[in-house]
Amino acid sequence: MALHYPQLDMKRIHVVIIVLVVGALAVIFWWWHNRSLASSNDQLLLFGNVDIRQVQLAFNGSERITSLLVHEGDRVPAGQLLGTLETRRFAAHVESARAMVAAQRQVVDRLEAGNRPQEIQKAKADLESAKADLRNSELNYNRVTNLVAQTVESQERLDSARAMLDVGRARLDSAKESYDLMVLGPRKEDIAAAKATLQADEAELVLAEQNLADSKLYAPTNGVIQNRILEPGDMASAQKPAFTLALTDPVWVRAYIAETDLGKVRLGMTASVFTDSFPTNKYEGWIGFISPTAEFTPKTVETVEVRTRLVYQIRVFVKNPRDELRLGMPATVRIPVDQQ
């Protein structure tokens, strides 16, 4: 004969009833929640993810890293120094370029100033000396010519006097040309060539100074250090990022809108953004981008009707005053469609 335990059966019945009630409440809550989230005639409901631009920061130079001043998670303002390179090679190049510029500038100044008065006076004195020597050679030639006519001097003596006269005339021509060049000063072509060389040296100095400045890495804008890739002692180059910087502005939600709803949205429309992480917070936003081309629904997109169809990507820019939105965070976008 079987034994019955009425109290145990009643407990089982109570447990079943409680489970059924809880399940019913869960179904009602799910239905209400999804109904509240579903798109209505006066608003669009979109699902997407928070997007933030990322920047790969690299030193614009090839040298060994001496210091990195920030770590992952550090918030940096625009212009903050992030790291430095070894500068001895860059500094030596700058000093060499400065010396070349200084020397060439002296050359240009000397040519533009022309010849000094003392140099002109010396050239004039050389000209007068050449004239005096020529007069002396002419007197000597005339005298020897008379003596040869009187058969007192030989023909060889006359030839020597004639040669001395020719040398004197040549010296006079040379001294006159030198004096004229001193008076005229440097040629315009020489000055232009010297100036061109100076410009090349100055450009080399600017490049050397820029290389020295590039030994320091600064934050280009406000952001958060996402990754610190290199360490002091590593060899840096423009092709090797040292940091990954996540920009804090702008922040937007990347979502997709069905082709049938495309005519309901336009640039500048206001929107409200909600997240699961902060369900009670409402973030103000606006539509800042609507893709001009269609694409098939990405696998990561969640829609009320899960089926393959053409969609258009939109970006809803969001105000993030408390810095609560993070890259990749799921978000819900509500867009009222009755906006003027």
DRENDO-1510 file (C-alpha; in Angstrom, 1 decimal, always signed):
<recs>
REC; n; res; u; v; w
REC; 1; MET; +0.0; +0.0; +0.0 .
REC; 2; ALA; +1.5; +3.4; -1.1 .
REC; 3; LEU; +2.1; +6.1; +1.4 .
REC; 4; HIS; +0.9; +9.7; +0.7 .
REC; 5; TYR; +2.5; +12.9; +2.0 .
REC; 6; PRO; -0.1; +15.7; +1.6 .
REC; 7; GLN; +2.2; +18.4; +2.9 .
REC; 8; LEU; +5.0; +17.5; +0.4 .
REC; 9; ASP; +2.5; +17.6; -2.5 .
REC; 10; MET; +1.3; +21.0; -1.4 .
REC; 11; LYS; +4.8; +22.4; -1.3 .
REC; 12; ARG; +5.4; +21.1; -4.9 .
REC; 13; ILE; +2.2; +22.8; -6.1 .
REC; 14; HIS; +3.3; +26.0; -4.4 .
REC; 15; VAL; +6.7; +25.9; -6.2 .
REC; 16; VAL; +5.1; +25.2; -9.5 .
REC; 17; ILE; +2.7; +28.1; -9.1 .
REC; 18; ILE; +5.5; +30.4; -8.1 .
REC; 19; VAL; +7.6; +29.4; -11.2 .
REC; 20; LEU; +4.6; +29.9; -13.4 .
REC; 21; VAL; +3.9; +33.4; -12.0 .
REC; 22; VAL; +7.5; +34.4; -12.3 .
REC; 23; GLY; +7.6; +33.2; -15.9 .
REC; 24; ALA; +4.4; +35.0; -16.7 .
REC; 25; LEU; +5.8; +38.2; -15.2 .
REC; 26; ALA; +9.0; +37.8; -17.2 .
REC; 27; VAL; +7.1; +37.3; -20.5 .
REC; 28; ILE; +5.0; +40.4; -19.7 .
REC; 29; PHE; +8.1; +42.4; -18.9 .
REC; 30; TRP; +9.8; +41.3; -22.1 .
REC; 31; TRP; +6.7; +42.1; -24.2 .
REC; 32; TRP; +6.4; +45.6; -22.6 .
REC; 33; HIS; +10.1; +46.3; -22.9 .
REC; 34; ASN; +10.2; +45.3; -26.6 .
REC; 35; ARG; +7.0; +47.2; -27.2 .
REC; 36; SER; +8.5; +50.3; -25.6 .
REC; 37; LEU; +11.6; +50.0; -27.7 .
REC; 38; ALA; +9.9; +49.2; -31.0 .
REC; 39; SER; +9.8; +51.9; -33.7 .
REC; 40; SER; +6.5; +53.8; -33.9 .
REC; 41; ASN; +5.1; +56.1; -36.5 .
REC; 42; ASP; +6.5; +59.2; -34.8 .
REC; 43; GLN; +10.1; +57.9; -34.2 .
REC; 44; LEU; +12.8; +55.6; -35.5 .
REC; 45; LEU; +14.6; +53.1; -33.3 .
REC; 46; LEU; +18.1; +52.2; -34.4 .
REC; 47; PHE; +20.7; +50.0; -32.8 .
REC; 48; GLY; +24.5; +50.5; -33.2 .
REC; 49; ASN; +27.8; +50.9; -31.5 .
REC; 50; VAL; +29.8; +53.8; -30.2 .
REC; 51; ASP; +32.6; +54.8; -32.5 .
REC; 52; ILE; +35.7; +56.9; -31.5 .
REC; 53; ARG; +38.5; +57.8; -33.9 .
REC; 54; GLN; +42.0; +56.4; -33.1 .
REC; 55; VAL; +45.3; +57.9; -34.1 .
REC; 56; GLN; +48.6; +56.1; -34.4 .
REC; 57; LEU; +51.3; +58.4; -33.0 .
REC; 58; ALA; +54.9; +57.9; -34.2 .
REC; 59; PHE; +58.1; +60.0; -34.0 .
REC; 60; ASN; +58.9; +61.8; -37.2 .
REC; 61; GLY; +62.5; +60.7; -37.0 .
REC; 62; SER; +64.8; +57.7; -36.8 .
REC; 63; GLU; +66.7; +57.6; -33.5 .
REC; 64; ARG; +66.7; +55.7; -30.2 .
REC; 65; ILE; +63.9; +56.6; -27.7 .
REC; 66; THR; +65.2; +58.1; -24.4 .
REC; 67; SER; +61.9; +58.7; -22.6 .
REC; 68; LEU; +58.1; +58.0; -22.8 .
REC; 69; LEU; +56.1; +60.1; -20.4 .
REC; 70; VAL; +52.6; +58.6; -20.5 .
REC; 71; HIS; +51.0; +55.2; -20.0 .
REC; 72; GLU; +47.8; +53.4; -21.0 .
REC; 73; GLY; +44.7; +55.1; -19.8 .
REC; 74; ASP; +46.3; +58.5; -19.3 .
REC; 75; ARG; +44.2; +61.5; -20.5 .
REC; 76; VAL; +46.3; +63.9; -22.4 .
REC; 77; PRO; +45.5; +67.4; -23.7 .
REC; 78; ALA; +46.6; +68.7; -27.1 .
REC; 79; GLY; +50.2; +69.7; -27.1 .
REC; 80; GLN; +51.3; +67.6; -24.2 .
REC; 81; LEU; +54.8; +66.1; -24.5 .
REC; 82; LEU; +54.6; +62.3; -24.8 .
REC; 83; GLY; +58.2; +61.2; -25.4 .
REC; 84; THR; +61.7; +62.2; -26.6 .
REC; 85; LEU; +64.5; +60.8; -28.8 .
REC; 86; GLU; +68.3; +61.0; -28.5 .
REC; 87; THR; +69.2; +64.4; -29.8 .
REC; 88; ARG; +73.0; +64.5; -30.1 .
REC; 89; ARG; +73.1; +63.8; -33.9 .
REC; 90; PHE; +70.3; +66.3; -34.6 .
REC; 91; ALA; +71.9; +69.0; -32.5 .
REC; 92; ALA; +75.3; +68.5; -34.3 .
REC; 93; HIS; +73.6; +68.9; -37.7 .
REC; 94; VAL; +72.0; +72.1; -36.5 .
REC; 95; GLU; +75.3; +73.6; -35.4 .
REC; 96; SER; +77.0; +72.7; -38.7 .
REC; 97; ALA; +74.1; +74.2; -40.7 .
REC; 98; ARG; +74.2; +77.4; -38.7 .
REC; 99; ALA; +78.0; +77.8; -39.3 .
REC; 100; MET; +77.5; +77.3; -43.0 .
REC; 101; VAL; +74.8; +80.0; -43.1 .
REC; 102; ALA; +76.9; +82.4; -41.1 .
REC; 103; ALA; +79.9; +82.0; -43.5 .
REC; 104; GLN; +77.8; +82.3; -46.6 .
REC; 105; ARG; +76.0; +85.4; -45.3 .
REC; 106; GLN; +79.4; +87.1; -44.9 .
REC; 107; VAL; +80.2; +86.3; -48.5 .
REC; 108; VAL; +76.9; +87.9; -49.6 .
REC; 109; ASP; +77.5; +91.0; -47.4 .
REC; 110; ARG; +81.0; +91.4; -48.8 .
REC; 111; LEU; +79.8; +91.3; -52.4 .
REC; 112; GLU; +76.8; +93.6; -51.8 .
REC; 113; ALA; +79.0; +96.1; -50.0 .
REC; 114; GLY; +81.4; +96.3; -52.9 .
REC; 115; ASN; +85.2; +96.9; -52.7 .
REC; 116; ARG; +86.6; +98.8; -49.8 .
REC; 117; PRO; +88.0; +102.4; -50.4 .
REC; 118; GLN; +91.4; +101.1; -49.5 .
REC; 119; GLU; +91.3; +98.4; -52.2 .
REC; 120; ILE; +90.3; +101.0; -54.8 .
REC; 121; GLN; +93.1; +103.3; -53.7 .
REC; 122; LYS; +95.6; +100.5; -54.0 .
REC; 123; ALA; +94.4; +99.7; -57.5 .
REC; 124; LYS; +94.7; +103.4; -58.4 .
REC; 125; ALA; +98.2; +103.5; -57.0 .
REC; 126; ASP; +99.1; +100.4; -59.1 .
REC; 127; LEU; +97.8; +102.1; -62.2 .
REC; 128; GLU; +99.9; +105.2; -61.5 .
REC; 129; SER; +102.9; +103.0; -61.0 .
REC; 130; ALA; +102.3; +101.3; -64.3 .
REC; 131; LYS; +102.0; +104.6; -66.0 .
REC; 132; ALA; +105.3; +105.8; -64.5 .
REC; 133; ASP; +107.1; +102.6; -65.6 .
REC; 134; LEU; +105.7; +103.0; -69.1 .
REC; 135; ARG; +107.0; +106.5; -69.4 .
REC; 136; ASN; +110.4; +105.4; -68.2 .
REC; 137; SER; +110.4; +102.5; -70.7 .
REC; 138; GLU; +109.5; +105.0; -73.5 .
REC; 139; LEU; +112.4; +107.4; -72.6 .
REC; 140; ASN; +114.8; +104.5; -72.4 .
REC; 141; TYR; +113.7; +103.2; -75.8 .
REC; 142; ASN; +114.0; +106.6; -77.4 .
REC; 143; ARG; +117.5; +107.1; -76.0 .
REC; 144; VAL; +118.7; +103.6; -77.1 .
REC; 145; THR; +117.2; +104.3; -80.5 .
REC; 146; ASN; +119.3; +107.5; -80.9 .
REC; 147; LEU; +122.4; +105.7; -79.7 .
REC; 148; VAL; +121.9; +102.9; -82.1 .
REC; 149; ALA; +121.5; +105.4; -84.9 .
REC; 150; GLN; +124.9; +106.9; -83.9 .
REC; 151; THR; +126.3; +103.3; -83.8 .
REC; 152; VAL; +127.1; +103.8; -80.1 .
REC; 153; GLU; +124.7; +101.0; -79.0 .
REC; 154; SER; +124.1; +97.6; -80.5 .
REC; 155; GLN; +121.0; +96.3; -82.1 .
REC; 156; GLU; +120.6; +93.9; -79.2 .
REC; 157; ARG; +120.3; +96.8; -76.8 .
REC; 158; LEU; +117.5; +98.3; -78.9 .
REC; 159; ASP; +115.6; +95.0; -79.0 .
REC; 160; SER; +115.8; +94.8; -75.2 .
REC; 161; ALA; +114.5; +98.4; -74.8 .
REC; 162; ARG; +111.6; +97.6; -77.2 .
REC; 163; ALA; +110.7; +94.5; -75.1 .
REC; 164; MET; +110.7; +96.6; -71.9 .
REC; 165; LEU; +108.4; +99.1; -73.6 .
REC; 166; ASP; +106.0; +96.4; -74.6 .
REC; 167; VAL; +106.0; +95.0; -71.0 .
REC; 168; GLY; +105.3; +98.4; -69.6 .
REC; 169; ARG; +102.3; +98.9; -72.0 .
REC; 170; ALA; +100.9; +95.5; -71.0 .
REC; 171; ARG; +101.3; +96.3; -67.3 .
REC; 172; LEU; +99.5; +99.6; -67.8 .
REC; 173; ASP; +96.5; +97.9; -69.5 .
REC; 174; SER; +96.3; +95.3; -66.7 .
REC; 175; ALA; +96.4; +97.9; -64.0 .
REC; 176; LYS; +93.8; +100.0; -65.7 .
REC; 177; GLU; +91.5; +96.9; -66.0 .
REC; 178; SER; +92.0; +96.1; -62.3 .
REC; 179; TYR; +91.2; +99.7; -61.3 .
REC; 180; ASP; +88.1; +99.7; -63.4 .
REC; 181; LEU; +86.9; +96.4; -61.9 .
REC; 182; MET; +87.5; +97.8; -58.4 .
REC; 183; VAL; +85.4; +100.9; -59.2 .
REC; 184; LEU; +82.6; +98.9; -60.7 .
REC; 185; GLY; +82.5; +96.3; -57.9 .
REC; 186; PRO; +81.3; +92.7; -58.0 .
REC; 187; ARG; +79.2; +91.5; -60.9 .
REC; 188; LYS; +75.4; +91.1; -60.4 .
REC; 189; GLU; +75.7; +87.4; -61.4 .
REC; 190; ASP; +78.2; +86.8; -58.6 .
REC; 191; ILE; +76.0; +88.4; -56.1 .
REC; 192; ALA; +73.0; +86.4; -57.3 .
REC; 193; ALA; +74.9; +83.1; -57.1 .
REC; 194; ALA; +76.1; +83.9; -53.6 .
REC; 195; LYS; +72.5; +84.7; -52.5 .
REC; 196; ALA; +71.3; +81.4; -54.0 .
REC; 197; THR; +73.9; +79.5; -52.1 .
REC; 198; LEU; +72.8; +81.3; -48.9 .
REC; 199; GLN; +69.2; +80.3; -49.5 .
REC; 200; ALA; +70.2; +76.7; -49.9 .
REC; 201; ASP; +72.2; +76.8; -46.6 .
REC; 202; GLU; +69.3; +78.5; -44.8 .
REC; 203; ALA; +66.9; +75.7; -46.1 .
REC; 204; GLU; +69.3; +73.1; -44.8 .
REC; 205; LEU; +69.3; +74.9; -41.4 .
REC; 206; VAL; +65.5; +74.9; -41.3 .
REC; 207; LEU; +65.5; +71.2; -42.1 .
REC; 208; ALA; +68.1; +70.4; -39.4 .
REC; 209; GLU; +66.1; +72.4; -36.8 .
REC; 210; GLN; +62.9; +70.6; -37.8 .
REC; 211; ASN; +64.7; +67.3; -37.4 .
REC; 212; LEU; +65.7; +68.4; -33.9 .
REC; 213; ALA; +62.2; +69.5; -33.1 .
REC; 214; ASP; +60.8; +66.1; -34.3 .
REC; 215; SER; +62.8; +64.4; -31.6 .
REC; 216; LYS; +59.9; +65.3; -29.3 .
REC; 217; LEU; +56.4; +63.7; -29.7 .
REC; 218; TYR; +53.4; +65.8; -28.7 .
REC; 219; ALA; +49.7; +64.9; -28.5 .
REC; 220; PRO; +48.0; +66.3; -31.6 .
REC; 221; THR; +44.6; +66.7; -29.8 .
REC; 222; ASN; +42.8; +65.8; -26.7 .
REC; 223; GLY; +42.5; +62.1; -26.1 .
REC; 224; VAL; +43.3; +59.0; -24.0 .
REC; 225; ILE; +46.4; +56.8; -24.4 .
REC; 226; GLN; +45.0; +53.5; -25.6 .
REC; 227; ASN; +48.2; +51.6; -26.2 .
REC; 228; ARG; +51.8; +52.2; -25.4 .
REC; 229; ILE; +53.6; +50.2; -28.1 .
REC; 230; LEU; +57.3; +51.1; -27.8 .
REC; 231; GLU; +59.5; +51.6; -24.8 .
REC; 232; PRO; +62.7; +53.6; -24.0 .
REC; 233; GLY; +65.6; +52.1; -25.7 .
REC; 234; ASP; +63.6; +51.0; -28.8 .
REC; 235; MET; +64.6; +52.4; -32.2 .
REC; 236; ALA; +61.9; +54.8; -33.4 .
REC; 237; SER; +60.9; +55.6; -36.9 .
REC; 238; ALA; +58.0; +57.2; -38.7 .
REC; 239; GLN; +56.7; +53.8; -39.7 .
REC; 240; LYS; +56.6; +52.5; -36.1 .
REC; 241; PRO; +53.8; +53.9; -33.9 .
REC; 242; ALA; +54.8; +54.6; -30.3 .
REC; 243; PHE; +51.2; +55.2; -29.0 .
REC; 244; THR; +47.6; +54.7; -30.0 .
REC; 245; LEU; +45.5; +57.7; -29.0 .
REC; 246; ALA; +41.7; +57.4; -28.7 .
REC; 247; LEU; +40.2; +60.8; -29.5 .
REC; 248; THR; +37.5; +62.0; -27.0 .
REC; 249; ASP; +35.9; +64.3; -29.5 .
REC; 250; PRO; +34.0; +63.7; -31.7 .
REC; 251; VAL; +32.1; +60.6; -30.4 .
REC; 252; TRP; +29.3; +59.1; -32.5 .
REC; 253; VAL; +27.1; +56.1; -32.7 .
REC; 254; ARG; +27.4; +54.0; -35.9 .
REC; 255; ALA; +24.0; +52.6; -36.8 .
REC; 256; TYR; +22.2; +51.4; -39.9 .
REC; 257; ILE; +18.9; +52.4; -41.3 .
REC; 258; ALA; +16.6; +50.4; -43.6 .
REC; 259; GLU; +16.1; +51.6; -47.1 .
REC; 260; THR; +12.4; +52.1; -46.5 .
REC; 261; ASP; +13.1; +54.5; -43.6 .
REC; 262; LEU; +15.8; +56.5; -45.4 .
REC; 263; GLY; +13.4; +59.2; -46.5 .
REC; 264; LYS; +12.5; +59.9; -42.8 .
REC; 265; VAL; +15.9; +61.2; -41.8 .
REC; 266; ARG; +18.2; +64.0; -42.9 .
REC; 267; LEU; +21.3; +65.7; -41.7 .
REC; 268; GLY; +21.0; +67.8; -38.6 .
REC; 269; MET; +18.0; +65.9; -37.1 .
REC; 270; THR; +18.2; +65.6; -33.3 .
REC; 271; ALA; +18.4; +62.2; -31.6 .
REC; 272; SER; +18.5; +60.6; -28.2 .
REC; 273; VAL; +21.1; +57.9; -27.4 .
REC; 274; PHE; +20.8; +55.3; -24.6 .
REC; 275; THR; +23.1; +52.5; -23.5 .
REC; 276; ASP; +22.8; +49.4; -21.4 .
REC; 277; SER; +25.7; +50.4; -19.2 .
REC; 278; PHE; +23.9; +53.6; -18.1 .
REC; 279; PRO; +20.2; +52.9; -18.8 .
REC; 280; THR; +19.0; +55.9; -16.9 .
REC; 281; ASN; +21.2; +58.4; -18.8 .
REC; 282; LYS; +20.1; +60.1; -21.9 .
REC; 283; TYR; +22.6; +61.5; -24.3 .
REC; 284; GLU; +21.8; +64.2; -26.8 .
REC; 285; GLY; +22.9; +63.8; -30.4 .
REC; 286; TRP; +22.3; +64.7; -34.0 .
REC; 287; ILE; +22.6; +63.0; -37.3 .
REC; 288; GLY; +26.0; +64.1; -38.8 .
REC; 289; PHE; +26.5; +61.6; -41.6 .
REC; 290; ILE; +24.3; +59.6; -44.0 .
REC; 291; SER; +26.1; +57.2; -46.3 .
REC; 292; PRO; +25.5; +57.8; -50.0 .
REC; 293; THR; +25.8; +54.1; -50.8 .
REC; 294; ALA; +23.9; +51.1; -49.7 .
REC; 295; GLU; +25.3; +47.9; -48.2 .
REC; 296; PHE; +24.0; +44.6; -47.0 .
REC; 297; THR; +23.1; +44.3; -43.4 .
REC; 298; PRO; +26.3; +43.7; -41.4 .
REC; 299; LYS; +26.3; +40.7; -39.1 .
REC; 300; THR; +26.9; +42.9; -36.1 .
REC; 301; VAL; +23.8; +45.0; -36.7 .
REC; 302; GLU; +20.8; +44.2; -34.5 .
REC; 303; THR; +17.4; +45.1; -35.9 .
REC; 304; VAL; +13.8; +44.3; -35.0 .
REC; 305; GLU; +13.4; +42.3; -38.1 .
REC; 306; VAL; +16.5; +40.1; -38.5 .
REC; 307; ARG; +16.8; +39.5; -42.3 .
REC; 308; THR; +19.3; +40.3; -45.1 .
REC; 309; ARG; +18.4; +43.6; -46.7 .
REC; 310; LEU; +20.0; +46.8; -48.0 .
REC; 311; VAL; +20.8; +49.4; -45.3 .
REC; 312; TYR; +22.5; +52.8; -45.1 .
REC; 313; GLN; +25.1; +53.7; -42.5 .
REC; 314; ILE; +24.4; +56.8; -40.4 .
REC; 315; ARG; +26.5; +58.5; -37.7 .
REC; 316; VAL; +24.7; +60.1; -34.8 .
REC; 317; PHE; +27.2; +62.5; -33.1 .
REC; 318; VAL; +26.7; +62.4; -29.3 .
REC; 319; LYS; +27.5; +64.8; -26.5 .
REC; 320; ASN; +29.5; +62.9; -23.9 .
REC; 321; PRO; +30.1; +65.4; -21.0 .
REC; 322; ARG; +30.8; +62.8; -18.4 .
REC; 323; ASP; +33.0; +60.6; -20.6 .
REC; 324; GLU; +30.9; +57.6; -20.1 .
REC; 325; LEU; +30.7; +56.3; -23.7 .
REC; 326; ARG; +33.4; +53.9; -24.7 .
REC; 327; LEU; +34.6; +52.5; -28.1 .
REC; 328; GLY; +32.3; +49.6; -29.3 .
REC; 329; MET; +29.7; +50.1; -26.6 .
REC; 330; PRO; +26.2; +49.0; -27.8 .
REC; 331; ALA; +23.8; +51.9; -28.0 .
REC; 332; THR; +20.1; +52.6; -28.9 .
REC; 333; VAL; +19.2; +55.6; -30.9 .
REC; 334; ARG; +15.8; +57.2; -31.0 .
REC; 335; ILE; +15.1; +59.7; -33.8 .
REC; 336; PRO; +11.8; +61.6; -33.8 .
REC; 337; VAL; +10.6; +61.8; -37.4 .
REC; 338; ASP; +8.2; +64.7; -36.9 .
REC; 339; GLN; +11.0; +67.3; -36.7 .
REC; 340; GLN; +10.7; +70.5; -38.7 .
</recs>
